[in-house]
Every structure is written in structure tokens, then in C-alpha cells.
């Protein structure tokens, strides 16, 4: 609707310029928004005020001229009014909103989808936790954000690939192997001095025990370095399988699992470094190789190969992102923990060095999760003794509650996650509050069917009977859903879906408590049944996008 109004205003200015009533056909940037007060109409624009310097006349006079030239062939604008210093307020004919209910009903699971993506290829890489331990609650939030973002982009017509980058190379994997080796040695009765940099969670003991139980004691008789390498591969594989299992339980499946080690196996890292050395973007200093990231607004140049000959994580990431764009992705989105904020500039620099517009590379930084229990910092026991795992949270509160609550605030804000609140079956629990709408509507429709009221046939429906202010307000909210989804995709704001669903749920609960859906008036009953069916469709579509179920019964 905003697009329709926008086009009507543009056309009105052109017509007024041709008649000589306006001095210029120039259209400055203006906004169309929903007024805070319903008495100010359904939409309002500031076009007259921002045009005043160009047209060299008072905003109210410009507004009057523009309104006169608005040609609304569809007749969906009931009236226009000038308010304040020159706002133009639009009042939309209720019939326009009422008829929209059938559009929602007919589009069903496709309502809210669009083709704005035009099949552009987008990669969303998220989670990508090192396979050195189980996923923790912070990874869970990143997983919910990344997966929901990918769902939204797909719904908007983008060709989306979800990828997990496996950091299966380098120092941390060597440390993992060494940690398991030392635990295995201890299980065989050897005295072990435990280094501070080794992983000490209980899961390391479990991995060592699993390896020992498979009669693999031969490792203690071979070269220690070879044994550590073998244990590193074993442990990383086992941990990665556990990560994949946890993510499947969390309703997340990736299209691609990309191995960092593969970049070394096929010499991609070496080839990429040599390519940039030939263009002097990588240079030697103090025995190390440095990337000139300062040429692309980074605060300092970055090391890609240390003076001991070992590559840095940055070297792998350069080769990896080069690989991403070589695979033909138009846009690459990385979802990282907020602790990686200092890494963004150098990777933007690497992308620009490929000759890629930096706007085609986006980083979503996900802030920390504070676990609470009844409002107090959580002292929940953990399997590892070090952190709360994602699996523990899922086991306690369920997938639906976890995913919904992870998305209740913008990814760039800290999130308080109250475990007790997430388990409540009451309106205090936001996911229950929204899911209950879907279940309640299913119950109402079932009762109507029992009374042999036609809840499927669109013929002879009198949607113009939906005249209550509460009904018009709900229909307006339903009408906003497609725009909300597009905005969530464009501005990478998946949390807006949870905000929207809670708002819609609130209006439904208030409406249901105030008005009878099923009454003696069959025509009004049928109109209201189609209204609540539209609500149910939008609730389900929104929940599906965030990976949460829409139950028929609760």
C-alpha cells in the first residue's frame, strides 16, 4: 500500500508541474508511515514539507495542490486530509482491508512471500563452531538467527545456501588431539602433567574412554605426534557428529559443510597468498607475510604467515571467502559471535581485494545470552562443568521455546533467557502466548464445523460485515505482514517476526475476549471465521519462518 501511495504522489507532482501549479517536478526523499493516532488516518506523508524549499511555497499549499492531482483509479483512498504544518493523511476505504482477508486465505502458506530476491544467490554461513567441544547456548542464538535469516531470504525469492564452515585445521585441532591423548594416557595409568592450554571438559574424558573401549591401546606405543594427530581426527569427527545431531534436533540442516582443511589439501591457501604477493597486496616484513588491509580502511596490516612459517586463521579465511565468491554467490553473509567484531574490517579488506564490492559481504554479529532462572543468573549444572550446552537448554525448555526466545531481541543486543519462563504454559511465556492463538483458532473452526457452519466456501461471504474497530485494526496488522518480511530480509532483522507475532497475538486475544466469533448471525459468523483463519495462516507462516511449530492443540 505504501508503494501504491508513493506512486500516486509521484504522479500527482508530475501532473501539477505540467499544469504550472508547481514550479518543479523534482521529488525530494519523503516518507510514508502509519500515524501513531488513528484519527490521523491510515498513512501519512511529509512530502509537502520536504518539497517546500524546491517549490518555494508553503507546505500546506503544496499539500492542497498534490491532493487535487491524486488520481486513485482503484478508489481505495476514502479521503485525504491536511494536518499540522503540511502532513497529508490518507484514510483508506475499509472495503480494501476487508477484501484482503480472502487474499490471505487463498495464498495460504505463500502469504508474505515475494520475489524481491529475483533468484540472486546468497550464502548464509552460520554457527561454524570449532569441532573442539559441544555447542553452547551462545551458538544456539547464532544458529536461530542464521537459520531464520536464511528462511526469510528464501521466502523473499533469494536462492539461499546454508553453510557450516568446519575449522578442522590448525592449532586448536592439534590441542584437541593432545587433550584426548593425555586423558587416554591417564586412563592407562600414566602420570600426566596437564597443560593450561588443553581442553578440560568432561567430554574430553568421554572421548578418551570411547577410544580406549574400542581397544585402541596401540596408540600409546607409536610416535606421540602421530598418535595426537590420529586422536585429533577421531575427536573432531565425533564432536562434529554431535554438533550435527544437536542442530538437527534444533530444526537446522545445512546445505553444505565446508572443511577448512580442504583449503590446505588442494593448496587454495598457498595459491591465494601467492596471487596477492604477485600484486604486492601481500608483502614480507620481519620474516612474516603481511596483507595490506590498511589499503581498505583497516587500522593496520595483518599477518597471513607468521615468521615460524605457520599460517594464521586470516590466511584460511581469505582463501575461504575467495572460494565463496568463486562459487558464484552474489552476496555472502557471515553470522559471527560479537567477540569477532574486530575481525570484520580485515575480512572486508580481503573481499575488496578480490575486486568485490564490500556491500556484497555482510557480517551479522550476535551478542551474548545471559541465562537466568526465575530472574536470577543461572547456576545450572553442566555436562562439561564449564558452560551450558545447547542440548541442555533444548532438553529443559524445548526447541520451540529456545528458538523463539533467542529471536526476541535484535541480534546486536544482549539477551536474557529465563529458563523457568520458557517452560511456563501461560501467557507469560511468549512462545506459548503466540502458539496458543493457532491452537485456539483451530478449536473455534472445529466447533463451527460441528455446528455445520460452512468454513471453507468463499461464495456469498460478506466481509463488509467486519466493521468493528478491533477487526479493522487486526486486518491492517495482517496486511503489514508481507512488508514486514521484506524489511526483515533487506535489513537483516529476523527478530522483527517475533515482535510482529506477539503484537498480532495480543490483538487476537483482546478481540476474542470482547467479541463472539460464533453467534446466531450466520453471515457475521462466517465473516469472522474467515478473519480468524487469516490470523491463523499468518501466525503459522511467521512461526514456520523462525523454525517454531504451530500446534493444532495445546
C-alpha positions in Angstrom: 0.0 0.0 0.0 2.9 2.4 0.7 4.2 1.7 -2.8 0.7 2.5 -4.2 0.6 5.8 -2.3 4.2 6.6 -3.2 3.4 6.1 -6.9 0.2 8.2 -6.6 2.2 11.1 -5.1 4.9 11.0 -7.7 2.3 11.1 -10.5 0.4 13.9 -8.7 3.6 16.1 -8.6 4.3 15.4 -12.3 0.7 16.5 -13.2 0.8 19.6 -11.0 4.1 20.6 -12.6 2.7 20.2 -16.1 -0.3 22.4 -15.2 2.1 25.0 -13.8 0.8 24.8 -10.3 4.2 23.5 -9.0 7.5 25.1 -10.0 9.4 21.9 -10.3 8.9 18.2 -11.0 11.8 17.3 -8.6 10.8 14.8 -5.9 12.9 15.0 -2.7 13.2 12.0 -0.5 10.0 11.7 1.6 8.5 9.1 4.0 5.1 7.4 4.1 4.3 6.0 7.6 1.5 4.9 9.8 0.4 7.7 12.2 0.5 7.0 15.9 -3.0 8.3 16.3 -5.8 6.6 14.3 -7.6 9.9 14.0 -4.7 10.9 11.7 -5.7 8.2 9.1 -4.1 5.0 8.0 -1.0 6.6 6.4 0.7 9.9 6.4 3.4 11.6 4.3 5.7 14.6 4.8 6.2 15.1 1.0 4.7 18.7 1.1 7.1 19.8 3.8 10.3 18.5 2.3 9.2 19.9 -1.1 8.7 23.5 0.2 12.3 24.7 -0.4 12.1 23.3 -4.0 8.6 24.6 -4.8 9.2 27.9 -2.9 5.7 27.9 -1.4 4.1 27.0 2.0 3.8 23.2 2.7 0.0 23.4 3.2 -0.4 25.0 -0.3 1.8 22.2 -1.8 -0.3 19.6 0.0 -3.5 21.1 -1.3 -2.2 21.0 -4.9 -0.9 17.4 -4.6 -4.2 16.1 -3.1 -6.1 17.7 -6.0 -3.9 15.8 -8.5 -4.1 12.4 -6.8 -5.9 10.1 -9.3 -6.9 7.0 -7.4 -8.4 4.7 -10.1 -8.8 1.8 -7.6 -10.8 4.1 -5.2 -9.1 2.6 -2.2 -8.4 6.0 -0.7 -11.6 7.2 1.1 -10.3 10.7 1.8 -7.2 12.8 2.2 -6.7 15.5 4.8 -4.0 18.1 5.5 -2.8 18.2 9.1 -0.3 20.2 11.2 2.3 22.1 9.2 1.5 20.2 6.0 1.2 16.5 6.5 -1.0 14.7 4.1 -3.1 12.0 5.9 -4.7 9.2 3.9 -7.8 7.4 5.1 -8.2 4.0 3.3 -11.6 2.6 2.4 -12.4 -0.3 4.9 -13.6 -2.4 1.9 -10.0 -2.5 0.8 -8.9 -4.1 4.0 -11.9 -6.4 4.3 -11.3 -7.9 0.8 -7.7 -8.6 1.8 -8.8 -11.4 4.0 -9.6 -13.6 1.0 -6.2 -12.9 -0.5 -4.6 -14.3 2.7 -6.9 -17.3 2.7 -6.1 -18.1 -1.0 -2.4 -17.6 -0.8 -2.2 -19.6 2.5 1.3 -20.8 3.2 2.6 -18.4 0.4 1.2 -15.3 2.0 4.0 -13.0 2.9 6.4 -14.4 0.3 7.7 -12.3 -2.5 10.1 -12.3 -5.5 12.3 -9.3 -4.5 15.3 -11.6 -4.4 15.0 -12.3 -8.1 16.7 -15.7 -7.5 20.0 -14.0 -6.5 22.4 -16.4 -5.0 23.1 -15.8 -1.3 25.2 -17.8 1.1 24.4 -17.6 4.8 27.3 -19.1 6.8 26.5 -19.5 10.5 27.3 -21.4 13.7 30.7 -22.7 12.3 31.8 -23.6 15.8 35.2 -25.2 16.1 34.8 -29.0 16.5 36.6 -28.9 19.8 33.6 -29.2 22.1 29.8 -29.3 22.1 27.6 -26.3 21.1 26.9 -23.9 23.9 23.9 -21.6 24.4 25.7 -18.8 22.5 26.0 -20.9 19.5 22.3 -21.6 19.8 21.4 -18.0 19.4 23.6 -17.7 16.4 22.0 -20.8 14.9 18.5 -19.4 15.4 19.5 -16.1 13.9 21.3 -17.6 10.9 18.7 -20.2 10.1 15.8 -17.8 10.4 17.6 -15.2 8.2 18.1 -17.9 5.6 14.4 -18.9 5.8 13.3 -15.3 5.3 15.6 -14.7 2.4 14.3 -17.9 0.7 10.7 -16.7 1.3 11.6 -13.5 -0.4 12.8 -15.2 -3.6 16.5 -15.4 -3.0 18.4 -18.6 -3.9 19.9 -19.4 -0.5 22.6 -21.8 0.6 23.2 -22.5 4.3 26.8 -23.4 5.0 28.8 -24.6 8.1 32.5 -23.9 7.9 34.4 -26.6 9.8 37.5 -25.3 11.5 39.2 -28.7 11.3 42.8 -27.4 10.8 45.3 -25.6 12.8 46.4 -25.2 16.4 43.0 -25.8 18.1 42.6 -29.2 16.5 46.2 -30.1 17.5 45.3 -29.0 21.0 42.2 -31.2 20.9 44.2 -34.2 19.9 46.7 -33.6 22.6 44.0 -33.2 25.2 42.4 -36.5 24.3 45.9 -38.1 24.2 46.7 -37.0 27.7 43.3 -38.2 29.0 43.8 -41.5 27.3 47.3 -41.8 28.8 45.8 -41.2 32.3 43.2 -43.9 31.7 46.0 -46.3 31.2 47.6 -45.3 34.5 50.3 -43.0 33.2 51.1 -39.9 35.2 50.1 -36.8 33.2 51.1 -33.1 33.7 48.1 -31.2 32.4 49.0 -28.0 30.4 46.8 -24.9 30.9 46.0 -24.6 27.2 44.4 -28.1 26.9 40.7 -28.7 26.8 39.5 -29.9 30.2 35.8 -30.6 29.8 34.2 -33.9 30.8 33.6 -34.5 27.1 37.4 -35.0 26.6 37.3 -37.8 29.2 34.3 -39.4 27.4 36.1 -39.2 24.1 39.3 -40.8 25.6 37.1 -43.6 27.2 35.3 -44.2 23.9 38.6 -44.6 22.1 40.0 -46.9 24.8 36.9 -49.1 24.9 37.5 -49.7 21.1 40.8 -51.4 22.0 42.9 -48.7 20.5 45.8 -49.1 23.1 48.3 -49.3 20.2 48.4 -45.5 20.2 50.4 -45.5 23.3 53.2 -47.4 21.6 53.6 -45.3 18.5 55.2 -41.8 18.0 53.4 -39.3 20.2 52.9 -36.8 17.4 51.3 -39.3 15.1 49.1 -40.5 18.0 48.0 -36.9 18.7 47.2 -36.4 15.0 45.1 -39.6 14.9 43.2 -38.7 18.1 42.6 -35.2 16.8 40.9 -36.6 13.7 38.9 -39.0 15.8 37.8 -36.4 18.3 37.0 -33.8 15.8 34.8 -36.2 13.8 33.0 -37.4 16.9 32.4 -33.8 18.1 31.3 -32.7 14.7 28.8 -35.5 14.6 27.4 -34.4 18.0 27.1 -30.8 16.7 25.3 -32.0 13.6 22.9 -34.1 15.7 22.2 -31.1 18.1 21.5 -28.9 15.1 19.1 -31.4 13.6 17.2 -31.5 16.9 17.2 -27.7 16.7 15.5 -27.9 13.3 18.6 -26.8 11.4 20.1 -28.7 8.5 22.9 -27.2 6.3 23.1 -27.5 2.6 26.9 -27.6 2.8 29.6 -28.5 5.3 32.9 -26.9 4.2 36.2 -28.1 5.6 39.0 -25.7 6.3 41.5 -28.5 5.9 40.4 -28.9 2.3 41.8 -25.4 1.6 45.2 -26.8 2.5 44.7 -30.1 0.8 44.1 -28.5 -2.5 46.7 -25.7 -2.0 44.0 -23.0 -2.1 45.6 -21.1 0.8 49.1 -21.2 -0.8 47.7 -20.2 -4.3 45.7 -17.3 -2.8 48.7 -16.0 -0.9 50.9 -16.2 -4.0 48.3 -14.4 -6.1 48.3 -11.5 -3.7 52.0 -11.5 -3.4 52.3 -11.0 -7.1 50.1 -7.8 -6.9 52.1 -6.6 -3.8 48.9 -6.8 -1.6 50.9 -9.3 0.5 54.4 -8.4 1.4 57.2 -9.7 3.6 58.4 -8.0 6.8 60.3 -9.3 9.8 60.3 -12.8 8.3 56.4 -12.9 8.1 54.0 -12.2 5.3 51.5 -9.3 5.8 48.3 -8.4 3.9 47.9 -4.7 3.1 44.5 -4.4 4.7 45.2 -0.7 5.5 44.6 0.0 1.8 41.0 -0.9 2.5 40.5 1.1 5.7 41.6 -1.4 8.3 43.6 0.1 11.2 46.7 -2.0 10.5 48.1 -4.6 8.1 47.5 -8.2 9.1 49.8 -11.3 9.2 48.9 -14.2 7.0 52.0 -16.3 7.5 54.0 -16.0 10.8 57.8 -15.9 10.9 57.7 -19.5 12.0 56.1 -20.5 8.7 52.6 -21.2 10.1 49.6 -19.7 8.5 47.1 -17.6 10.5 43.3 -18.0 10.7 43.1 -14.9 8.5 45.0 -16.8 5.7 42.4 -19.6 5.7 39.6 -17.1 5.8 40.9 -15.2 2.8 41.1 -18.4 0.7 37.7 -19.5 2.0 35.9 -16.3 1.1 37.6 -16.2 -2.2 36.2 -19.7 -2.7 32.7 -18.5 -1.8 32.6 -15.7 -4.4 34.2 -18.0 -7.0 31.2 -20.3 -6.5 29.0 -17.5 -7.9 27.3 -16.1 -4.8 26.0 -12.6 -5.3 26.0 -11.9 -1.6 27.8 -13.6 1.3 26.5 -13.3 4.8 28.6 -14.5 7.8 26.9 -14.8 11.2 29.5 -14.5 14.0 29.7 -14.1 17.7 30.0 -10.5 18.9 33.6 -11.2 20.1 34.7 -11.3 16.5 33.8 -7.6 15.9 37.5 -6.7 15.5 37.8 -9.2 12.7 35.2 -7.6 10.3 37.4 -4.9 8.8 40.2 -7.2 7.8 37.9 -9.6 6.1 36.1 -6.7 4.3 39.5 -5.7 3.1 40.2 -9.2 1.8 36.9 -9.2 -0.1 37.6 -5.8 -1.6 41.0 -7.1 -2.7 39.2 -9.7 -4.8 37.6 -6.8 -6.7 34.2 -7.5 -4.9 32.0 -4.6 -3.7 32.2 -4.8 0.1 28.4 -4.3 0.2 28.2 -7.9 -1.1 29.8 -9.1 2.1 27.8 -8.7 5.3 28.6 -9.7 8.8 25.9 -10.3 11.4 27.3 -10.0 14.9 25.3 -11.9 17.6 25.5 -10.7 21.1 25.8 -12.8 24.3 23.0 -14.7 26.0 22.5 -14.3 29.8 20.9 -17.5 31.2 18.5 -16.8 34.1 16.3 -18.9 36.3 13.4 -17.0 37.8 15.2 -13.8 37.0 18.4 -14.8 38.7 21.7 -15.6 37.0 21.6 -19.3 36.2 23.7 -21.8 38.2 22.5 -24.7 36.1 24.9 -27.7 36.3 26.6 -28.6 33.0 27.9 -31.7 31.5 31.3 -30.2 31.0 31.5 -28.2 34.1 32.4 -25.1 32.0 29.4 -23.9 30.1 25.7 -24.6 29.4 25.4 -26.6 26.3 22.7 -26.0 23.7 21.5 -29.6 24.2 20.9 -29.0 27.9 18.8 -25.9 27.1 16.8 -27.8 24.5 16.2 -30.7 26.9 14.9 -28.4 29.6 12.7 -25.9 27.6 12.2 -27.5 24.2 13.1 -26.4 20.7 10.2 -24.1 20.1 10.8 -22.0 23.2 14.5 -21.9 22.7 14.3 -20.7 19.1 11.5 -18.2 19.8 13.3 -16.6 22.8 16.7 -16.5 21.0 14.9 -14.2 18.5 13.1 -12.0 20.9 15.7 -9.2 20.7 17.8 -7.8 17.9 20.9 -9.9 17.4 23.1 -6.9 18.2 21.6 -6.6 21.7 22.3 -8.8 24.8 19.6 -11.3 25.5 18.2 -12.5 28.9 17.0 -16.1 28.6 14.9 -17.2 31.6 14.7 -21.0 31.7 11.7 -21.1 34.0 9.7 -18.5 32.0 10.4 -20.6 28.8 8.8 -23.6 30.4 5.6 -21.9 31.6 2.3 -22.8 29.9 0.8 -19.4 30.4 0.6 -16.1 28.7 3.8 -15.0 30.5 5.7 -17.3 28.1 5.9 -15.5 24.7 6.1 -18.6 22.5 3.1 -20.2 24.4 1.2 -16.9 24.0 1.7 -17.0 20.2 1.2 -20.7 19.7 -2.0 -20.7 21.7 -3.5 -18.4 19.1 -3.0 -21.0 16.4 -4.4 -23.8 18.6 -7.4 -21.7 19.8 -8.4 -20.8 16.3 -8.2 -24.5 15.3 -10.6 -25.2 18.2 -13.0 -22.5 17.1 -13.1 -23.6 13.5 -13.7 -27.2 14.7 -16.7 -26.1 16.8 -18.1 -24.2 13.8 -17.8 -27.3 11.6 -19.6 -29.3 14.3 -22.4 -26.8 14.0 -22.4 -27.3 10.2 -21.3 -23.8 9.5 -19.5 -23.5 6.2 -15.9 -22.6 7.0 -14.5 -23.3 3.5 -16.7 -21.9 0.8 -15.8 -18.3 -0.2 -19.0 -17.7 -2.1 -21.6 -15.4 -0.6 -19.1 -14.2 2.1 -20.0 -10.7 3.4 -16.6 -9.4 4.5 -18.1 -5.9 4.7 -19.7 -7.0 8.0 -16.3 -6.8 9.6 -16.8 -3.2 10.7 -15.7 -3.3 14.4 -12.6 -1.1 15.0 -10.9 -4.1 16.5 -11.5 -6.1 13.3 -10.2 -3.4 11.0 -7.1 -3.0 13.2 -6.4 -6.7 13.0 -6.8 -6.7 9.3 -4.4 -3.8 9.0 -1.8 -5.8 11.0 -2.3 -8.8 8.7 -1.9 -6.6 5.7 1.5 -5.4 7.0 3.0 -9.0 7.1 4.4 -9.1 3.6 6.1 -5.7 4.0 7.5 -6.8 7.4 9.0 -9.9 5.8 10.6 -7.9 3.0 12.1 -5.4 5.5 13.4 -8.3 7.7 15.2 -9.6 4.6 16.6 -6.3 3.4 17.8 -5.0 6.7 18.7 -8.4 8.2 16.3 -8.2 11.2 14.8 -11.7 11.8 13.8 -10.6 15.3 11.0 -8.4 13.9 9.0 -11.6 13.2 8.7 -12.4 16.9 7.8 -8.8 17.6 5.1 -8.9 15.0 3.7 -12.3 16.1 3.4 -11.1 19.7 1.6 -8.0 18.6 -0.8 -10.0 16.4 -1.4 -12.5 19.3 -2.1 -9.6 21.7 -4.8 -8.2 19.4 -6.3 -11.6 18.8 -6.6 -12.4 22.5 -8.2 -9.0 23.1 -10.6 -9.4 20.2 -11.6 -12.9 21.2 -12.4 -11.9 24.8 -14.5 -9.0 23.5 -16.4 -10.4 20.5 -18.2 -13.6 19.8 -16.9 -15.3 16.7 -19.7 -17.9 16.5 -23.1 -16.4 17.0 -26.7 -16.7 15.8 -25.8 -14.3 12.9 -24.5 -16.9 10.4 -23.3 -14.3 7.9 -21.3 -12.4 10.5 -20.1 -15.7 11.9 -18.7 -16.8 8.6 -17.0 -13.4 8.0 -15.4 -13.7 11.4 -14.3 -17.3 10.9 -12.5 -16.2 7.7 -10.9 -13.4 9.7 -9.5 -15.7 12.3 -8.5 -18.2 9.7 -6.4 -15.4 8.1 -4.9 -14.8 11.5 -4.1 -18.5 11.9 -2.4 -18.5 8.4 -0.2 -15.6 9.3 0.7 -16.9 12.7 1.7 -20.3 11.1 3.7 -18.6 8.4 5.6 -16.5 10.9 6.3 -19.4 13.2 7.5 -21.5 10.3 10.0 -18.9 9.2 11.6 -18.8 12.7 11.6 -22.6 12.9 8.8 -23.0 15.5 5.9 -25.3 15.3 2.2 -24.2 15.0 0.2 -26.8 17.1 -3.4 -27.6 16.5 -4.0 -28.4 20.1 -2.4 -27.2 23.4 
